[in-house]
Amino acid sequence: MTACCWRLSQPARAITRNWQVNRQLDFPLGSTLYPVGDADIDVTAEGLRAAGKFDKDYILFLRGTARYLF
């Protein structure tokens, strides 16, 4: 039995943006997109087997923060 393996097919792409409302308050936001290549999967769980090859997928991370300076 082999575990699912993902590999990065291209470099990640990141975008960030900062909205400054005033001198004390700002809202930084960001995202990172990872294109992942084809993945071979062969996993057995609770007696059921899942096997095959999957096309290109993407992993997207979104993050945000509110910052206030006293």
C-alpha positions as a printed NumPy array, in Angstrom:
array([[  0.   ,   0.   ,   0.   ],
       [  1.345,   3.441,  -0.901],
       [  0.23 ,   6.771,   0.489],
       [ -1.048,   9.623,  -1.622],
       [  1.835,  11.724,  -2.898],
       [  1.547,  15.334,  -4.1  ],
       [  4.299,  17.137,  -5.93 ],
       [  4.607,  20.781,  -6.829],
       [  4.588,  21.163, -10.591],
       [  5.184,  24.913, -10.716],
       [  6.353,  27.606,  -8.316],
       [  3.794,  28.985,  -5.912],
       [  2.118,  32.306,  -6.648],
       [  1.527,  34.728,  -3.778],
       [ -0.501,  37.943,  -3.631],
       [ -0.609,  40.336,  -0.695],
       [ -2.546,  43.54 ,  -0.1  ],
       [ -2.629,  45.978,   2.802],
       [ -5.435,  48.455,   3.461],
       [ -4.447,  51.169,   5.924],
       [ -7.552,  52.851,   7.341],
       [ -5.621,  55.351,   9.466],
       [ -2.277,  55.552,  11.321],
       [ -3.4  ,  52.994,  13.909],
       [ -5.553,  50.522,  11.96 ],
       [ -4.719,  48.388,   8.949],
       [ -5.933,  45.154,   7.346],
       [ -3.275,  42.984,   5.648],
       [ -4.638,  40.191,   3.422],
       [ -2.773,  37.567,   1.469],
       [ -3.144,  34.444,  -0.6  ],
       [ -0.872,  31.723,  -1.924],
       [ -1.749,  29.393,  -4.792],
       [  0.126,  26.097,  -5.202],
       [ -0.456,  24.248,  -8.473],
       [  0.133,  20.544,  -7.78 ],
       [  0.922,  17.994, -10.445],
       [ -0.668,  14.713, -11.329],
       [ -0.966,  12.368,  -8.371],
       [ -1.05 ,   8.587,  -8.303],
       [ -3.101,   7.316,  -5.388],
       [ -3.507,   3.811,  -4.   ],
       [ -5.042,   3.855,  -0.523],
       [ -7.019,   1.226,   1.39 ],
       [ -9.147,   2.316,   4.352],
       [-11.67 ,   0.155,   6.212],
       [-11.468,  -2.524,   3.537],
       [-12.221,  -0.146,   0.619],
       [ -9.558,   0.591,  -1.964],
       [ -9.241,   3.87 ,  -3.833],
       [ -6.765,   3.858,  -6.702],
       [ -6.168,   5.926,  -9.793],
       [ -4.428,   8.925, -11.297],
       [ -5.727,  12.436, -10.768],
       [ -5.314,  15.492, -12.966],
       [ -3.716,  18.765, -11.945],
       [ -5.164,  20.306,  -8.791],
       [ -4.584,  23.5  ,  -6.838],
       [ -4.151,  24.299,  -3.139],
       [ -5.216,  27.806,  -2.112],
       [ -4.308,  29.427,   1.218],
       [ -6.066,  32.642,   2.26 ],
       [ -5.048,  34.688,   5.296],
       [ -5.984,  37.976,   6.857],
       [ -5.201,  40.074,   9.914],
       [ -6.594,  43.164,  11.563],
       [ -3.898,  45.2  ,  13.315],
       [ -4.499,  48.107,  15.68 ],
       [ -1.647,  50.063,  17.287],
       [ -2.392,  51.555,  20.712]])
